[in-house]
Amino acid sequence: MGLTWKYSAEHSPSAPVVKASIGAFSLELLVDTGFSGGILLPFQLFQALGLMSRLVPESFTAVLPDSRRVAVYTAVSDVTIESVLISTRVHSAPSLDRRLVGRETLRTMIVTLDGPKETLTLSIGPS
């Protein structure tokens, strides 16, 4: 059985989102299958979660839709999507203000987007 969410009408057109938490902070993440990373957060939130003290030594670059490249800070954090705990990379930069979940995090799940019903269903994939 999967976890199902209605698309968010806060986006135009409506878009698939998941509800997640990092530590005690709850947030809504836009599903972006064009984003190869784990999770992208606004820089102030990244700092507030204490992720600057847990940066990984590797360097990462975000490639924006207009082909600009932005160096990002990256940390590893546990993220809970409903009752599913996932350890994934979390990225941020002062110039980026999006809340995204990308393929690195989603690859552990079966993701079904139903456009006509405007629903997103996540199921745990085979181990």
N, C-alpha and C positions, 0 to 999 in steps of 0.2 A: 504494500500500500504506500502511496506517495503523499507528499505534502503539496497542497494546491493553494495557489494565490490567484486572485483576480488581478488583471493588469492595472496599473496605477493610472488614473485619469489626470494626475498632476502633470503628466507628460503629454505632448501633442505631436503625433497621435499617441494614444494610450500605449503603455509599455510594460513589459514584464519586470517585476521586482520581487525580491525576497526580503524577509525580515530576518535580521541577524543580530548577534550581540558579540561584543568584544569586551571581556571583563563584565562590568556592570552596566555598560553603555549599550543601549538598543538603537538600531538604526535600520533604515531601509536602503537596500542596494539595488541599483538598476542592473539588470542582466545585460552584459555586453559581450557577445561571442566574438566580437572583433578585437577584444582586449585579451592578450595572451597571458597577462599577469594574474595574480590571485585576487587581491582586493585593492582598490584605489580609494583613498580617503582625502578630504581636505586637510591641508597642513596643520591648521589649528587643532583639529580633532586628533590627528596623528600625534602631535605633541602632548595633548591633554591625556591621551592613553598611555603616555610614558614610553612610546615606541622609539624615541630618539636615543634612549639608553640601551636599546637592543638591536642596533643596526647590524646588518650582515656585512662582511668585508667585500663582497662582490659589488661591482657597479652595474646599475641598470639604467636604461634609457627608455622613456616613453616616446612613441612615435604618434603624433597627433594626426587627426584626419587630414589636415592641410600639409602633412609631411614634415612639420617642424619636429625637432628632437629636443626632449627635455630630460635632463638628468634627474633621477628620482632617488629619494631616500627609501631604503627598503629594510624592513624588519620581519621577523617570523613571529606570528602570534596564533594563539588558539582562537578560533571563531566558532560560534555556535549558530547553526541555521536550524531553527526549531530545536529538536533534541539531538541533532547530529553535530558532534564536535570534530572540527577539522583544523589541523595545523597547516597554515598557509602563509605565503609571503604577502605582506601589506606594504603598499607603495604610496608615496606622497611627494609633493613638491610645492613650494610656496605659490607657484603660478597656476596650480591645478586645483579646481574646486568641485570635483565630481565625487560621487559615491557609487562605485562600480564593483560588480563581481564579475571576474573573467574566467577564462577557460582553465587556468591552473587550479582554481578552487572547484569549478563545476565538473572537472574530469573525473572526480570520485563519485559522481552521481549520474543517473539517467535523467536528462532534461527533456521535457516535452512541452513545446509551445503550441497552444491551440488558438490560432488567430481568430477564427470565427467565434469561439466562446470567450476569447480574451482571458485565457487562464494559462498559468505556468504550473507544471507538476514536476517535482523533484522526487526521485526514488533512489535509494541506495543501490549502487552498482554491485556486481559480483566481486567478491574478494579475490 
